[in-house]
Amino acid sequence: MSNLATKILPNVENVKKEANNIKHWYRKATVRTTDRIIVPSLNSDEYIFPPSRQPLVSHPMVINKGKETISYILAQSAYRYMYEIGLLETRFVIDCSLNIVNNVIEGFSDVTKREALAIVIDEGYHAYVALDFIMQMKEQNAIQPLEVPQTNGNLDAVRHAYQVLSSEIHHHFQLLSVTLAEHTLTKDLLAIGEEKSATETFNQVMTDHVADEGRHASFFMTATTNYWVKLPDVVKDEIGQFLPAYIDEYLKGDEERDFDRKVLLASGFTDAETQQILDDTAEVYLGKMNAYIEKTTLQLVECVEKMGLLNHEKTKQAFIAHGHNV
């Protein structure tokens, strides 16, 4: 074990809490308790994805093109959402959890590693459900995804962070970045799961997922809280001063709307029609995007504060300099 690891042995486990976590996982984890989710045909009266989350389908030109076009646009939105779940879980959360288990992120006890393995199982199941959802959509509805994304905003932000931060602190930062992502995802799933306009099947996927995510978010927050306080000041200095800009990068929206443009063109609209629809829906799209960024930024700053990161003066000053009221 490295000298640094010896200094940062985090005591993240309370015996009673961990015992309850074990009981809860065996009784409540969705991988152990749920049946297979069956995706309905797009010919049903239900929407495969919440229309309120895709402003394109409320545009008169899209509506005039008929239900088939609306269904196509919502199907592509559902594909993208499910693929991004798989990316987040398999390339990010599972990777970090296994790094805890395998001492890449050093200093965690067997009790904590067992909890991390439970998260690996849970997140693997969530990725499995997302892929099964995608495969059923392909088989039942003859609509193929326009593209299979290989990255997302979260992964891009972390990749950029690794280019900026010293290589020896990447794994320290990985734990923090996953904690912020799990905190965000839990709230996002709660919100989208409350949408009543989508098919019951889609809502069930969201509801099942969030049933596990609260426990995951709590685990990572506790781990980061105890991990951070034992880090050397030189590591805190570098991460803390970079963190406000990272949050901005992580939450950056798709202002160019590349995905929406591709979907409209694939739906048979001309370049001019596509641009008109994008222009007409820009106010609603950007309004929702900016409101989400503002709300989530405040939530993440609060999360950072709860974990005690702002007790480190240089980190606190970095957030103040970035315009945050902390």
N, C-alpha and C positions, 0 to 999 in steps of 0.2 A: 504494500500500500504506500502511496506517495506521501511525502511530508505534508503536502497540502491537504490530502485526504485525512490525515491524522488530526489536522486542526479543525476539520469541518464535520466531525461525526454528528449528524443531526439526530436528536432524540425525538422522533415523530410519533412514537406510539404510547398511548395510554392503554394499559392492559384491559380495562373495562370497555373502552371504546373499541379496541381491536376485536375483542370477543364478540361484541355486538355486530361489528362489521362482518365477521365470519358467518354468524347466524343469519344476518340480513342477506348476504350473498346466496347462501344455500336456499333460502326461502323466496327471495324476491328477484334475483337477477333474471333478466328477460331471457337469456340463453337457456335457462333452466325451466322457465315457466310458460313460455308462449308457444302457440301453434304457428305453423307456416302462414304467412300473409299472402292471400290470393289477390292478384291485381285484376280489376274488372276490365271489360272491353271499353274502348273509347266510344263505342256506340251507345253506351248507357247514358242516362241523364246526368250522371255525376261528372265533375271535372277531375282530371287526374292530378291537377296542380291548382292551388288557389288563384283564381283570376285577379284577386286584389294584389297579388304579388307580381303580376305581369300586366302593366298598364297598356301594352299593345292591344290586348284583346278587347279593350273598351273603345277603341277608335272606330268611328263609323265605317271607314273603308275596310277594316278587318271584319267588322260585323256583317257588312254587305256581301262579303265574299263567302259567308256561310259558316255553318257549324263545323264543317270539316277543317276549315282553315283555323278556326279558334282551337279546335282539338289538337291540331298539328302544333301550333305555337305552344300550347300548354304542355304537350307531350315533350317537346324539346326542352322546355323549362324544367320539367320533372327529371328528364335524363341528366341534365347538367347538375341539378341539385343532388341526385343520388350518386353521380360520379364524384362529386366534390366531398360527399360524406366518406366514400371509400378512400379517397386520397388523404383526407385529414386523418382518418383512423390508421390506415396502414403505413403511411409514410411519415407520420408525425407523432401521434399519441402512442401507438404501439412501439415505435422505435425508441421513444424516450423511456417508456416503461421497461422495456428490455434492457436499456442502458442502466437503469437502476438495479435490475435483477443481476446483471452480469458485471457490476462494479465498474462500468465505464463512467457513470456518475457515482462516485465512490462514497462509502461511509454509511450506507443504510443497513439496518439489521435484517435478519431473516423474516421477522414479523412484517416489516414494511415491504420487503421483496415479495412476500406472499400476496400482499394486497396489490402490489404492482402487477403480479401475474394474473390476478382476478381481473384487473383492468385490461390486460392483453386479451384475455378470453372474451370479455364483454365487447371490446372494440372490434375484435375479429368477427364476432357475431353480427355487430351492426354493419360492418362492411359486407358480410355475407348476405344479410337481408337486403341491403341496397343493391348488390349485384343481382340477387334473385329477382328483385323488383324490376330491374332493367331487362333481364332476360325474359321475364314474363311479358313485359310491354312489347318487346320485339316479336315474340311468338304470336301474341294475340292480336296485335294491331297493325302489323306490317309497316310500321313507321320506324325507320332506323335513325339512330342519333346522328346529327350532322357532324359531330366530332366527338372524340373521346379525349377529354382534357388530361394533360399530363402534369399539370400544376394548377395552383389556385393562388389567390391573393396572400393567404397565410404562408404558404410554402415559399412564394416569391419574396415576401418580407423577411423570412428567416434566412433565405439564401443571401439576400443583400446584407443582412446583419453579420453573417459569417465573413463576408468580404470586408466589413468594416472593423469588426472586433478581432483581437488577437486570437490566434488559433487555440492557444492553451486554455481559453475560457469559453470555448464554444459549448461544451457540455453543461457548464454552469448556466449559460444563457438558455440552452435548450429547455432545461427544467422550468425556468421562468416563463419562456414563451409558450410552452404547452399549458402552463397554469393559466395564463391570460386567455388562451384559445378555448380551454375547457370552460372557463367562466363565461366567455362570450357565447359559446355554443349552447350552454344550458339555457340561457335567457332567450336565445334565438329559437330554440326548439319549443320552449314554452309558448312563445308568441305565435309561431307558425302552426303549432298544434291546436291553437284556439280558433284558427280559421274554420269557418263552417261551410265555406263554399266549395271546398275540395272533397273528393271522394273519401268515404269513411276509411278506405284502405290506406290512403296517404296519411290521414290523420292518425291512424293506428301506428304506422311506422314512427311518426314523430312522438306520439305518446309513449310508446315502448322505449324509444331511445332516451327520452328525457328521464324515464324512471331510473336509468342507470347513471345518467350524466351528473345528477346532483351529488351522488356519492363520489364520482370521479373528481369533480371540481373541488369538493371538500378535501379529498386526499391530496391533490396537488397543491392546494393552498396551504395546508398544514406542512407538507414537505418543504415547500419553498420558504415558508415563514421560518422554520427551524434551520434550513440550509443557509439562507441568506445571512443570518445573524452571526454565523461562524466563519463566513468568508473573509479573507484578508482584505484590508482597506483598498489595496491596489486593484483588486478584482471588482469590488463595489464601485470604486471610482469610475472605472472604464464602462461597466454595464450601466451604472446609474446615469451617467452623463449622456449616454446614447439612447436610453429607454424612451424619453418623450418623443423623439423623432421616430423610433421604431413603432410606437403605437399609431402615429399618423400614417406610416407606411402600411402597417398591417390593416388598418381600416379604410385605406384609400379605395374609393369606388371606381367603377368603370364609366368614367364620364364620356368616353368615346362611343360606348354602347356597341362594341364590336359584335357581341353575341346577338343582340336584337337585330342588327343590320343583316347578319347572315341568315337569321330565321325568316325575316320578312322577304328577302330575296329568294330563299328556298320555297317560300309559300306562293311564289308567282308574281310578286309585285315588281314593278320596274324600279330602276334606280331612282327616278324622280318620285315615284309613289312612296318608295321606302323612306327617302329623305323627308318627304312631307309628313309621314306618320311619325317619324322620329322627332321632327320639329314640333309637331302638335302635342306630343306626349312628353316633351322635354321638361316642362314645368312640373308636372306631377312626378315624373321619374326623379328629377334632381331634388325636388322637395323632399321626397321620401328618403332618398339616399343621404342627403345632408342631415335630415332629422335623425336618421339612424346613427350616422357617424357621431353627431354631437352627443346623443344619449349614451351611446356605447363608450365613447371616450371618457365621459364622466364616470361611468360604471367601472371602467378599468383603472382610472386614477384612484377611485375609492378602494378598489381591490388592492392596488399597490400600497395604499396607505394602511389598509387592514393587515397586510402581511409585514408591516414594519419597515418597508424599504425607505420610507421618507424620514425615518429616524437617523438615517445616514445623511449628513449635512450636504454633501456635494450632490447627492441624488435629489434631495429636496430643492436645492437651489437650481438644479437643471430644470425641474418641473416649473418652478416659479418663473425662470427666464423664458420658458416656453409658453407662458401665459396662463398657467393653471393656478387656481386659487387654493393653495395647500398650506 
